Amino acid sequence: MTEKPFSVNDALRHARHDFLNQMQLIKMNMDLARLDEAREVIASYTEKCKVFYELSKLQLPKTSEWLQTANWRFPGFQVEVGTEITMPYKTELDISIRDSLELFTKFLEPKLNPYFEHELRVWIESTENLFRLTVEANGKWELGDDFLMKTQGLTITHECKTTEKWRFHIEESKEG
């Protein structure tokens, strides 16, 4: 669904850039004798890495790739991902999930107010009895157009939709 997919080279270049930024932040804090802040940067970076390793349990490679590259592809958002994954999910719905995330983000990003920070939080629960992906955007944007997301095999439930917060859930469709 994207115009130009990220190549391995693009991903590695962005990953190295992010890693070097984190290392510079740690070094700066150490140089200023702010050891607690340096430890916080290390802990935060470690936690983000753990989340991305956790995504492999989901066995949704397209969705996982989207989540891991969203910060680079959509610079208007600071993307945060959280997980509770104990069971893999249905691989056949991988592209539908990824496309839902892509459609929403491409719709909202051009409407973002450039004078505000914008967060896109994605929380994934995949257990024996439940699959739910919750998306929450926070910031400031213009809604204007009516936007409807429909995806085969999935149910999308909007919990909140304003000009400052938009939260919805993606779950497996109960319709047969």
N, C-alpha and C positions, 0 to 999 in steps of 0.2 A: 504494500500500500504506500510505502514511502517512495519519493521520486528517485533517490539514489541511495541504495543501501550502504551502510558503513562497511568498509573493507576491513580485513584483519589489520592492515597497516594503519588505518584511521583509528581503530580501537586501541591499538598499542600506543600510538602517538599520544592520544588523549589520556590513556592510563598513566603513561610515563610523566606527562605534564602534571596530572593531578598528584601523583606520588611525589614528584619533586617539590610541588607547592607545599605539601604536608611536611616534607623534610625541612624546607626552609622555615616553616612556621615553628617547628620543634627547635631548630637551631637558634632562631631569633629568641624564643622564650628562654632557652638555656643560656644564651649570651647575656640576657638581661636578668639572669638568676631567678627566673620565674619557673621553677621546676614543677610546681603543681599544674600550671597552665600547659607545660610541655607534656606532662603525664596525661592531661585531659585530651590533648590532640591525639596522642598515641592511642588512648582508650577509644576515642570516637572513631578513628580510622580503622582500628581493629574490629570494632563492632560492625561497621559498614561492610568490611570484608567477610565477616561471619554470615551476615544476611545474604550476601551474594553466593556464598558457598551453600547456604541453606536452600537457595532457589533450585539447585540441581536435584533435590529430593522431589520437587514438584513434577519433573519430567515434562515440562512445557518449554522446549528450547526457544521458540519464537518469542514467547512472552518474557522469558528470562532475558533474552538478548535485548528486547525492547526496554525492559526495566534497567538493565545495566548501561544502556547508552542514552537514556532519556535526558540526563543532565547535559550531555554534550549536544544532542540534537535539538533540544528545546531550551536554549539559554535563558529564556524569560522566566523559567521556573527553577526553584531549588527543589529537586526531587529527593524524597526520602522514602525508603522502602522498609517495611517491617514484616516479619513472617512468624507464623506458627504452623509448621509443616511437619506432619507425622506420617502422611500417606501421599503418594503421587496422585495426580489428577488425570482425567481422561485426555490423552494426547490428541484425540481427534477434534477437540475444541480449542486447541492451542492457537490456531490462526484467528479464530473468532474472538478470542480474548485479546490477543495482540491488536487486532484491527479495531476493537472497541476503544482500547487505550489510545491508539493512534488517532482515531477519528475525533475523540473528545479533545485531546491535546491540540490537534491542528485547528479545531474549531475555536478554542478558547485563547490560544497564544496571541493571535493578532489583535485580540480585543483587550489585552492587558494594558493597564495604565502604567506608563513607563516610570512614574514617580513613586511607585510602591514596590515592595518586595513581594514576590509571589511564591507560594509553596504548593507543591503537589505531593501529597502523601498517599502512598499505596500500602495497604495492609492486606496480607494474604493469609487466610486460614484454610488449611487443607488437612482434614482429619478423617477418620473412618466414617463419620456421620455428616460431615459438612464440607462444602467448598464455598467460600465466599471471598471475593476480592472487593475491598472497599477503597474507593478513590475519593480523596478530599482535596479540593483546591481552595486555597486561602489567599486573599490579596484584594485587588480592586480591578474591575473590568466592566465593560458595557455588555449587557445581555442582548437587548434588541431582538434579534432573530429568534424565532422559535426553533429549538434544536431537539430533535428526537433521535435517540439511538435505539436501533433494533438489530438484533443479531440472532441468527438461527442457532437454536440449541441453548441459548442463554436468556436469562431474565435480568433486565436492568431496572432496578428500583431506585428512584430518586428520593432521598431523604430530605435534602435541603438544596434550594437553588435560588441564590440571591446574587447581587452584584459584588459580594465580598466573600461568599462561601458557597461552595457547590459540593455536595456529597452524594454519592450513589454507590450501590452495591451491584456487583455482577455475580450471579449465581447460575447454577445449572437450571434450565427450564424444566418445570414440572409437567409441562404438556408433552404428550407422547406423540 
